[in-house]
Amino acid sequence: MPNSIALQTVGLLFFSNIFMTVAWYGHLKNFASKPWWIAALVSWAIALFEYLLQVPANRIGYAQFSLAQLKIMQEAITLTVFVPFAMLYMGQPFKLDYLWAALCLVGAVYFIFRS
């Protein structure tokens, strides 16, 4: 059962982060010439799907993980989704800073899960 909870939590958070990243940053490419309020409305519509995955993920995960563990897990997943999005979709170059940020998050994951 604990592995099932962990897998469900990570899976839902991963897909939630895809929607979140598109909602937060996709408009910079797709709606750059549109008024901000149109981008906001489209982003809110996309963010609805984020919340439909994120809320159950945290409810399921809270049965096994602490609040801090859920938050650090979310941040680590966010970076794993954001970097490919930035590079592949937004056309940003790879930066070594992504690696350093990932190493910092590995440290955060270690410290929050070690006890």
CYANA upper distance limits for C-alpha pairs under 8 A (distance plus 0.5 A):
  1 MET  CA      5 ILE  CA      6.79
  2 PRO  CA      6 ALA  CA      6.70
  2 PRO  CA     64 GLN  CA      7.29
  3 ASN  CA      7 LEU  CA      6.53
  4 SER  CA      8 GLN  CA      6.55
  5 ILE  CA      9 THR  CA      6.50
  5 ILE  CA     60 ILE  CA      6.93
  5 ILE  CA     61 GLY  CA      6.65
  5 ILE  CA     63 ALA  CA      8.28
  5 ILE  CA     64 GLN  CA      7.56
  6 ALA  CA     10 VAL  CA      6.57
  6 ALA  CA     61 GLY  CA      7.10
  6 ALA  CA     64 GLN  CA      8.10
  7 LEU  CA     11 GLY  CA      6.39
  8 GLN  CA     12 LEU  CA      6.47
  8 GLN  CA     57 ALA  CA      7.46
  8 GLN  CA     60 ILE  CA      8.00
  8 GLN  CA     61 GLY  CA      8.32
  9 THR  CA     13 LEU  CA      6.54
  9 THR  CA     57 ALA  CA      5.19
  9 THR  CA     58 ASN  CA      7.33
  9 THR  CA     60 ILE  CA      6.83
  9 THR  CA     61 GLY  CA      5.75
 10 VAL  CA     14 PHE  CA      6.44
 10 VAL  CA     57 ALA  CA      8.01
 10 VAL  CA     73 MET  CA      8.33
 10 VAL  CA     77 ILE  CA      8.49
 11 GLY  CA     15 PHE  CA      6.89
 12 LEU  CA     16 SER  CA      6.43
 12 LEU  CA     53 LEU  CA      6.03
 12 LEU  CA     54 GLN  CA      6.95
 12 LEU  CA     56 PRO  CA      8.20
 12 LEU  CA     57 ALA  CA      5.86
 13 LEU  CA     17 ASN  CA      6.49
 13 LEU  CA     53 LEU  CA      7.34
 13 LEU  CA     54 GLN  CA      6.22
 13 LEU  CA     57 ALA  CA      6.49
 13 LEU  CA     74 GLN  CA      7.15
 13 LEU  CA     77 ILE  CA      7.75
 14 PHE  CA     18 ILE  CA      7.08
 14 PHE  CA     77 ILE  CA      6.58
 14 PHE  CA     78 THR  CA      8.10
 14 PHE  CA     81 VAL  CA      7.90
 15 PHE  CA     19 PHE  CA      7.20
 15 PHE  CA     50 GLU  CA      8.16
 15 PHE  CA     53 LEU  CA      7.69
 16 SER  CA     20 MET  CA      6.65
 16 SER  CA     49 PHE  CA      7.71
 16 SER  CA     50 GLU  CA      4.94
 16 SER  CA     51 TYR  CA      7.52
 16 SER  CA     52 LEU  CA      8.37
 16 SER  CA     53 LEU  CA      5.77
 16 SER  CA     54 GLN  CA      5.99
 17 ASN  CA     21 THR  CA      6.37
 17 ASN  CA     50 GLU  CA      7.31
 17 ASN  CA     77 ILE  CA      7.77
 17 ASN  CA     78 THR  CA      6.42
 17 ASN  CA     81 VAL  CA      7.14
 18 ILE  CA     22 VAL  CA      6.76
 18 ILE  CA     50 GLU  CA      8.27
 18 ILE  CA     81 VAL  CA      6.88
 19 PHE  CA     23 ALA  CA      6.49
 19 PHE  CA     46 ILE  CA      6.75
 19 PHE  CA     47 ALA  CA      6.78
 19 PHE  CA     49 PHE  CA      7.05
 19 PHE  CA     50 GLU  CA      5.62
 20 MET  CA     24 TRP  CA      6.48
 20 MET  CA     46 ILE  CA      8.04
 20 MET  CA     47 ALA  CA      6.39
 20 MET  CA     50 GLU  CA      6.11
 21 THR  CA     25 TYR  CA      6.33
 21 THR  CA     26 GLY  CA      7.63
 21 THR  CA     81 VAL  CA      8.07
 21 THR  CA     82 PHE  CA      7.02
 21 THR  CA     85 PHE  CA      8.24
 22 VAL  CA     26 GLY  CA      5.01
 22 VAL  CA     27 HIS  CA      8.05
 22 VAL  CA     43 SER  CA      8.29
 22 VAL  CA     46 ILE  CA      8.03
 23 ALA  CA     27 HIS  CA      7.54
 23 ALA  CA     42 VAL  CA      8.10
 23 ALA  CA     43 SER  CA      4.89
 23 ALA  CA     44 TRP  CA      7.53
 23 ALA  CA     46 ILE  CA      6.00
 23 ALA  CA     47 ALA  CA      6.24
 24 TRP  CA     43 SER  CA      7.15
 25 TYR  CA     29 LYS  CA      8.21
 26 GLY  CA     30 ASN  CA      6.70
 26 GLY  CA     31 PHE  CA      8.47
 26 GLY  CA     90 MET  CA      8.45
 27 HIS  CA     31 PHE  CA      5.26
 27 HIS  CA     32 ALA  CA      6.94
 27 HIS  CA     39 ALA  CA      6.30
 27 HIS  CA     43 SER  CA      7.79
 28 LEU  CA     32 ALA  CA      5.71
 29 LYS  CA     90 MET  CA      7.44
 31 PHE  CA     35 PRO  CA      8.39
 31 PHE  CA     38 ILE  CA      8.40
 31 PHE  CA     39 ALA  CA      6.49
 34 LYS  CA     38 ILE  CA      7.06
 34 LYS  CA     39 ALA  CA      7.48
 35 PRO  CA     39 ALA  CA      7.33
 36 TRP  CA     40 ALA  CA      6.62
 37 TRP  CA     41 LEU  CA      6.64
 38 ILE  CA     42 VAL  CA      6.75
 39 ALA  CA     43 SER  CA      6.45
 40 ALA  CA     44 TRP  CA      6.52
 41 LEU  CA     45 ALA  CA      6.77
 42 VAL  CA     46 ILE  CA      6.84
 43 SER  CA     47 ALA  CA      6.44
 44 TRP  CA     48 LEU  CA      6.77
 45 ALA  CA     49 PHE  CA      8.00
 46 ILE  CA     50 GLU  CA      7.43
 47 ALA  CA     51 TYR  CA      6.82
 48 LEU  CA     52 LEU  CA      6.73
 49 PHE  CA     53 LEU  CA      6.96
 50 GLU  CA     54 GLN  CA      6.37
 51 TYR  CA     55 VAL  CA      6.12
 52 LEU  CA     56 PRO  CA      7.52
 53 LEU  CA     57 ALA  CA      6.64
 54 GLN  CA     58 ASN  CA      6.72
 55 VAL  CA     59 ARG  CA      6.72
 56 PRO  CA     60 ILE  CA      6.40
 57 ALA  CA     61 GLY  CA      6.37
 58 ASN  CA     62 TYR  CA      6.30
 58 ASN  CA     70 LEU  CA      7.47
 59 ARG  CA     63 ALA  CA      7.66
 60 ILE  CA     64 GLN  CA      8.37
 61 GLY  CA     65 PHE  CA      6.18
 61 GLY  CA     70 LEU  CA      7.55
 62 TYR  CA     66 SER  CA      6.66
 62 TYR  CA     67 LEU  CA      7.36
 62 TYR  CA     70 LEU  CA      7.93
 65 PHE  CA     69 GLN  CA      6.31
 65 PHE  CA     70 LEU  CA      6.75
 66 SER  CA     70 LEU  CA      6.77
 67 LEU  CA     71 LYS  CA      6.80
 68 ALA  CA     72 ILE  CA      6.73
 68 ALA  CA    112 ILE  CA      7.50
 69 GLN  CA     73 MET  CA      6.46
 69 GLN  CA    109 VAL  CA      8.19
 69 GLN  CA    112 ILE  CA      6.43
 69 GLN  CA    113 PHE  CA      7.10
 70 LEU  CA     74 GLN  CA      6.59
 71 LYS  CA     75 GLU  CA      6.84
 72 ILE  CA     76 ALA  CA      6.70
 72 ILE  CA    105 LEU  CA      8.30
 72 ILE  CA    108 ALA  CA      7.36
 72 ILE  CA    109 VAL  CA      6.73
 72 ILE  CA    112 ILE  CA      7.95
 73 MET  CA     77 ILE  CA      6.66
 73 MET  CA    109 VAL  CA      7.54
 74 GLN  CA     78 THR  CA      6.51
 75 GLU  CA     79 LEU  CA      6.94
 75 GLU  CA    105 LEU  CA      8.15
 76 ALA  CA     80 THR  CA      7.03
 76 ALA  CA    102 ALA  CA      8.02
 76 ALA  CA    105 LEU  CA      6.49
 76 ALA  CA    106 VAL  CA      8.20
 76 ALA  CA    109 VAL  CA      8.26
 77 ILE  CA     81 VAL  CA      6.77
 78 THR  CA     82 PHE  CA      6.35
 79 LEU  CA     83 VAL  CA      6.51
 79 LEU  CA    102 ALA  CA      7.69
 80 THR  CA     84 PRO  CA      7.66
 81 VAL  CA     85 PHE  CA      6.83
 82 PHE  CA     86 ALA  CA      6.43
 83 VAL  CA     87 MET  CA      6.68
 83 VAL  CA     98 TYR  CA      7.73
 84 PRO  CA     88 LEU  CA      6.12
 84 PRO  CA     89 TYR  CA      8.10
 85 PHE  CA     89 TYR  CA      5.64
 85 PHE  CA     90 MET  CA      7.02
 86 ALA  CA     90 MET  CA      5.36
 86 ALA  CA     91 GLY  CA      6.82
 86 ALA  CA     92 GLN  CA      5.94
 87 MET  CA     91 GLY  CA      5.36
 87 MET  CA     92 GLN  CA      5.02
 87 MET  CA     93 PRO  CA      6.32
 87 MET  CA     94 PHE  CA      7.01
 88 LEU  CA     92 GLN  CA      7.92
 94 PHE  CA     98 TYR  CA      7.98
 95 LYS  CA     99 LEU  CA      8.10
 96 LEU  CA    100 TRP  CA      7.13
 97 ASP  CA    101 ALA  CA      6.51
 98 TYR  CA    102 ALA  CA      6.61
 99 LEU  CA    103 LEU  CA      6.73
100 TRP  CA    104 CYS  CA      6.78
101 ALA  CA    105 LEU  CA      6.80
102 ALA  CA    106 VAL  CA      6.68
103 LEU  CA    107 GLY  CA      6.84
104 CYS  CA    108 ALA  CA      6.79
105 LEU  CA    109 VAL  CA      6.51
106 VAL  CA    110 TYR  CA      6.60
107 GLY  CA    111 PHE  CA      6.70
108 ALA  CA    112 ILE  CA      6.57
109 VAL  CA    113 PHE  CA      6.47
110 TYR  CA    114 ARG  CA      6.24
111 PHE  CA    115 SER  CA      8.33
